[in-house]
Amino acid sequence: MIIMAELMNENETAPPVESVQSNQEETEANDDVGAGESDLGRYRSPRSTVDDAHNDDEFVVGAVSGNEPAVVDGDDGGDDGGDGQQHGGVEPVQGDGSSSHQPLDVMAKSSLKQRSSKARRNNSVDNNGASSKNGNGDCDDCDGTMQNGVRGERVRTSTTKRTFPVGFKTFALLVVLCFLPIGYLWYKDVLAKQVSTKLDAPRVIEDDAGSAVKSPRRFWGTYRPGVYFGMKTRSPHSLVTGLMWFTQFGKERQLPVRHTCEQGDQLARYGWLEHDGVNFGVQEMVDKNFTLKTEFVKQPGGSHGGDWTARISGKARNKASNKTIVSLIFYTALDHNNGVLQPVVKGNQLLEIRGATEELGSFSLRFPPLPNVTAFHYVSTYSPSIHLSKEVVMQSLKRYPYPGNKFMAGLAGNILALRGITDYQPNFMAHQVTLSLPFEMEVIFESASHTQRSEPLSGDVFTQQLRQHKDAFGQAFEDKFGLKEKGYKKKEISFSKAALSNMLGGIGYFYGQSTVRSKHTPEPVQYWNAPLLTAVPSRSFFPRGFLWDEGFHNLLISKWDPTLSKEIIGHWLDLMNTEGWIPREQILGSEARSKVPEEFVVQNNENANPPTLFLPLQSILRDTTSSKNGDFLEYLQHVFPRLEAWYHWFNTTQSGPRPSTYRWRGRDAMTDKELNPKTLTSGLDDYPRASHPTDSEFHVDLRCWMTLASGVMVDIAHAIKVPSQAYEATYRLLKDNRMLDKLHWSPKGKMYSDYGSHTSAVMLKRPPVPPPPTPKPGQRRLPPPPKLPMVRVITGQSGPKEQYVDAFGYISLFPFLLQILEPDSSKLGNILTDLKDPKLLWTKYGLRSLSKSDPIYMKYKTEHDPPYWRGAIWINMNFLAVRSLHHYSNTPGPYQDTAEELYTELRQNLVSNIIKEYERSGYIWENYNDSTGKGQGSHPFTGWSALVVLMMSEKY
């Protein structure tokens, strides 16, 4: 297999030359009518006009001999913009690519001569089947004879020329016509099913890989990132547990029940302070009047994943809050009714929940006695879905009298029994305890299969094991990141631990089906049911998996726990369909689905996301020592077929209009409501691209991502000792700085740019509203019509034209960010100079996403949508910049000293501002204001913003 850019225009490609048998017999003389035209089509060489299809100064990549591509200088883009045909990118091609064919006119004349000769001979056959002879009496062509396998011997056959009646031909034609629609419908069905068909390749993660038998230490965990606290297992239909709380006797019209992470709850702070991803976690949640702390510890034992205990404590934030009465509700629920739950009750107090499921066997969930409790309540009922847990609780609350002419809210008890419902068995039970501050409560889960337990994981035993895990976590953190050795203060190290812990505590386990579609499916269809272990960008706003985020997440996770990172990457690759496509946003299960607006649910199989999973794979490969190399090499052998399919999908579906170019799909060319149509697939949603989307545009960032992917494919192929020549050829092609400059360097803007149909003279303007008609005498004046929505208009005299899109910002930096530029490239010098210019990207808080001089800087996307990637400081891109500066500062070249100066200053600016904002606001943020440095967007955002840990430790 050779991977290359296929340059031939589709309308110049013909089928391969058909073989002509010298003894083929022609039965109809009139078959030769129009032979000249038909034979030109039949005998046309597929490569006979390749060179004619391109001008001399276009570059050509093809298999000239063996695996070596031919490269000729490429066109610099100019104002051309391409013809819209999909012959860019790199494409797998079979064979050695070499061929030798006759010229077309010679083949056509030869064909005509042969067929005319046969026609004359066929016409000379007499009525008795005897053939005419030449002057020597030899048989020129015997239609009535056949070879018997011995040279020179012939066996006489029927003396009558065979013909088929017209009726038979008509019948045959009708049969073919009848089957054509059936074949067409079958073909359409095949195409439609591809989008929801699994890739035919071995899975990276087996079905039982996360089970209690195969992975007991990781079986239980905080795999519900969308709730403030909850435990579940790594299984499709797990027993789930969770925490809710609210204050009694508040002034709110509706009880402020906390359950799922919501920015609207306006908690002053919440998040994990310490979490090792396996054994324990410590979290603080600061509400208005009090602070809740949740701690959990796991204990191995038995054959079903062992035991765990959660401790929930609360304390007042100030003296005035000491009288606050708090209700805690700890619940457990069955997903899909896959087991039984039985309450053990004393009065209104739920003492214990006993249950059994196939995956857990028998178990118990105990609630030890508490001092100073105001009241106990409980509920045992049926819930239609785990994502409705809060609604079930709210509907189960009733008012109970309380001293001082007050009423408290409490759970109603066994609702199914109270209402006489026998059709359903209880699958949801909750324990409510109402108490004053301060307090401490424990919940103890014990597996019946753990028979060697010496004492419960409670009280002093819990405290001792928690301390041991915390000490081990602190030591491992210092061993891996060395912040104390670098001179960081205790407070800064605690911040860094919290950033890592929130990444690990935000890992979720999901199971369900994506909703997908392709151009061959009239309506969205369901993907197959699949599991996904993944970190999430934000527990409050994005508590689900995002493909391009996950590559950045695992740059950090892989430094802490490479095994965990490999498992996460494997889960993502197992979501690949037969086309090699991975849906970019994973909305699996009812909990994830409940947080997603309808317009973002359906995933289109033509839409990509940056292939960032190559980043952690590259990092792990570089970090792997020879002693640990064996296990990782085996892992790479498992993932390589899926990486190949993914790589091939990018090169066949995201190719650009010119050779070696790429184009993001998914832009809306018809909208007039957006100032610059979004490119959600690129990850940089509203960053300015060509103002008028067309198939002729091509994008520099996607080309750079594919350069990175090609290089990593080469490294992996070398590591596992499989042929790498094809990937090496592609990598050399894409990394060629001269070719990159010809395609994407804007001579006018002096920057790397996209290319497409563009004008910067656009604005959002509200169309004038026609005045209402003048009322007739005696009629009331009609109210003015409503305002029309704002639409985009062109303010210049000329419209868009094919040109470079000179919007200096993150996109312009990609050849630098992904270390594609040679260390002696003059373009690298230009970028480093522009980086430090405060009028462009430089701020004392980090690099802004778009130059202040750009006309779209901080402009609204639509009338109502604020800017997103149009000036704000994003940590993932700044991490790539710091990482790249570190690379060039350690690589000999004319810009080495400049890179080192910028590296030191940019790294310090970023780290100090993120820590300062964390201390001020209590959160790590989605992005930061380029004017003030203040955090903005969703929070907590401990996805890629947690990469600050790697910048502090200088682990790139």
C-alpha positions, 0 to 999 in steps of 0.5 A: 500500500502506498499513501500519497496525494492522487492528482488526477482529475476525476473527469480525466480518469478512465477505466483500465484497458480491457484485454482483447482476445485474439480468438474472440468471435464477432457474431454481428457485423454491425457491432463495428458501427461507431467503433472509433468512438467506443474504442477510444473510451475502452482503450484509454490509459488511466495515466495517459493524460496525468501530466497534461492535467497540471501546469508546469508549476504545480506539484505532483505527487504520485508513485513513479517507481516503487514507493517513491513519490514524484514531487514537482513544485506546486502552485502558490495558490494565487487567486485561483482557489481550486476547481473544487474537485476532491484530489487533495490530501493523501490517499491509499493506492494499491500497486507499484504505480508504474505502467507503460501504454501505447498512445491512444491513437495507435490503440484506436487504429489497431482496434478498428483494423482488427474489428473490420477484418473480423467483420469481413470474415464473418460476412463470408460464411456460407449458408452451410456453415463452411468458411471461405478460404484464401488463395492458399486454401487455408482457413482464415477464420472458422466460426463453425469450429472450436479448438479442442486443446491441441494445436492445429486440431479443430472439431467441427460444430453446428453448421448453422449460424446461431441467432436469438429471436427478438423476443428472447432479447426483449425478455432478457432486457426486461429481466435486467431492467427489473433487477436494476431497481432492486440492485440500486435499493440494495446498494443504497441500503449498504451505503446507509448502514455504513455509518452505524456499522462497526469497523471490522478490526480487533477491539482495543478494549475487550468487553470485560476489560473493566470488570471486577474480575479483570480490573478490580482496583478500577471497577468502582469509581467516581465515574459520574462527573456530572453530579457533585458526588456519586459512585458507580462501576465500569459496567453498562448498567451499573448500580449508581449512588449519589448525593443531594443536599438542601437547606431547610427553612430557606426563603427560596420559593423552591427548595434549592436541591443540589445534585447535578453540577450546575453553574446556576447553583452559584457555589463559591467553589467545588472540586477535587482537592486530591484524587489519584484516579483509583483508590481515594478522593477528597472534595470540597463544595462551598455553598452559601452558608456552609462547606461540604466535604466528600471523601471516599476510600476503596478497599479491595476484597472478594470477587466483585470489586471490593468495598468502599466508604464515603464520608460526608462532613459539613461545617459553617462558613461563619458564626452566623451560619451555625444555626443552618439546618441541612438535609443530606440525601444519599440515594442508590438506584438500579439502571434498567432494573437489573437487580433487586433492592430491599430496605431495612427500616426502623420508623422513618430511618433507613438503616440499610439497603440490601441488594443484589445484581448480576455484576455485584452479587449480594451487597449492602449499603449501611448508614451508621448512627449519627449524633445530634440528628434533627430528623430521619426520612427515607423513600423507596419507590420506582424511577423510570431512569437514573437521570430523573433521580432529582425529579423523583426525590422532589416528587417524593417530598412532603411537609412535616411539622417542626417546632416554632410553627415551621414545616420541614421537607422530608421524604415520604417513605415507601411510596409504592406501598402507600399507593398500593402499587404492585406492578413495579418493584422499587429500584430507587431508595434514598436515605435522608438525614436532617441535622445542624452544623457541624456534622459528619456522616458515613455511607458504607458499601460492602460486598458479600463476596469479601469474606476476609474483612477484618473490620469495617472501613469506618471510623478510625480505620477509614481515617487511617487508610485515607491518610495513607492514600493521601501521603502516597499521592503526595509522594507520587505527585512530587516524583512525577512532576517535581514542583517542590524541587522547582521551588514552588510554594506549598499553596502553588503545589496544592493548586497543581494537585487540585488541577490534576485531581479534578482531571482524574475525578472528572473521568466518567464511564458512559454506555449507550448509543450515539445518534448519527447520520450520513448523506445516505440516511434520510433520517438520523440512525442509532450507533451501536451500544458502546462503552466509553471511559473518558475525561470530560472538559467541564463537570457543569457544562460539558459532562461528556466526551469530546474527541479533540479535547480528549487528546489534550486531556491525556497529555496530562493523564498519561504523565500520571498514569500511562495505563489509564491513558491507554485505556481511555484512548482505546475506548475512543478508538473502539467507537470507530465505524467501518468508514474509519470515522469517530463521532466527535461528541459522545452523548451516551446514556440518559444522564449525558443526553439530558444535558445536551441541547437538541441541535447538538445531538446528531453527529454527521459522518462527514464532520471531523475533529482534530486528531489530537489522540496522536499527541498523547500517543506520541508523548507516551512513545517518547516517555516509554523506557526500554524496560516498559517498552514491551507492554506498550508495543503490544498495545500499539500493535492492537491500536495500529489497524484502527489508527490506519483506518482513522488516518485513511478516513481523514485523507479521503473525506477531508481532502482539499481542492488542491493536492496536499491540501485539506478542508474542514467539512461542516461549514454552513454556506447558506447562513446569513445570520453569522458574521463569519460562518462557524467551523465547529469541526476544527474545534476553534468554533468561530475563529474567522475563516473564509467569509463565504464557505465553498468547496474551494477553500483549504485550511492550514491547521488541518494540514498541520494536524495531518502532518503530526498524524503522519509523523506519529504513524511513522514512529509507531510503524518503526516501533512495532516493525511494520512497513513505514515507507508510505507514511514516511513519504507522506510525512516528508511531503507534508513537512516540506516547508517549501511546499507549505509556504507555497500553499499557505504563506500569504505574501501580503499578510506575511502569515500562514493563512487559510485560502478561500472565498473571502472578504473582510468587509462584512457586518451584521445589520438589521434590515429596515422594517416596512412602515405599517399601513396608514389606518383608515379613518376610524381605525386604530393605528396598528402596532409597529411590526417586530424588528427583523433579525440582524443579517450579514451584509457586505459593506465594500464595493466588491464581494468576496474573492479567492484569496488568503484569509489573513486573520492573524491568530492561533490558526496562523501559528499552527506550523509553529505550534505543531513544530513543523517549521525548520529551526532555521526557517525565516517564517519561524523568525516572523512568527516569534517576532509577531508573538511578542507584539501586544498589538497582535497576540501578546498579553501579560496573561497569555496569547490571545486567540485573535489579533487585536488588529483583526476586524472580527476581533471580539465581534459577536458571531450572531446578533445574540452569540458573543465571541468565543475564539475571537480574542480570549486566551485559551490554555490548550493553544497556549500550552502548545505554544509553550511546548513549541517554544521549549522545543525551539529553545533547545534546538540549534538555530538562529532563533534559539535565544529568542525562543528561550526568552519568549518561553520563560516569559509566556510560561510565567505569565500563564501559570501566575494568572491561572493560579491567581484566578483560582485563588480569587474565584475558586475555579479553573476556567474555560478561557481567560479575558485578554484585557483583564486576565479574569476567568470566563466561560464555563467553570470549573473547566479542568479539562485542557486548562489543567495542562497548567500542571505540565507547564509548571513541571515543564513536562512536554 
